[in-house]
Amino acid sequence: MLNIAELRARHGKMTQKQLAEKIGSSQTSISLWEKDINTISMPYLIKLCKYFGVSADDILGLRDIS
């Protein structure tokens, strides 16, 4: 499973705020997704997948990536 924090780290130690600006979300939302407090809505899941070049399965932990 690739969590959002790992994906941010792989992209030059991107901050939550920077990611939020890239996908049109808030830093608070990114933080809550990373802590599994809130679930990612479909529109933002799609934006995350496109931005990071990964599948929804990867982000949601539905398959393991090496």
N, C-alpha and C positions, 0 to 999 in steps of 0.2 A: 504494500500500500504506500502510495506517495501522499503524504499529507501536505497541506498548503504551506506550512512552515518549511518543509523540505524543498518544495518547489521554489519558494522565495529564495532560499539559501543557494540553490543551484543557479539562480539568476543574479549572481553578483551581490548576494546578501541584501536583497531588496527588502525594504521595510514594509510593514503592513500598510502604512499610509501611501507609499508609492504604488503598491498593488491596487489599493482602493481607487486611486486616481486613474490608473490604467483601465480598470473595468467599470468605473462609474459607481462604485460602492462607497462605504464609509470604513474608516479604520476600525471602528467598533464592531462592525459586521464581520470583518476579516478575523478579528480577535475571537469573537464568539464562535465562528466556524471552526477555527483552529482548536478551540477548547471543547468542541462538541457540545456546546450549550445550545446553539441554534443550528438548524439544518440549512443547507444552501438551496435557495430556490432555483428552479430550472433555468431561468434566464441567466443567472450568475454562474451556474455550473457550466453552461455553454460558453460563456465568456472566459471562464478560467481555463477550460479545455482548449479553446482556440488560442488564448494568450500563451499558455505553457506548451502547447503542442502535444497534449496527452488526451487519453480518452476519459470519459466519465467513469468507466469501470476502474481506471487507475486511481482517480481522486476518491471514489467512494469505497475503494478497497475490495472490489469485486473480483480482482485478479491480482496476482503478485507479479511485480516487475523486478527484474534484476538490474 
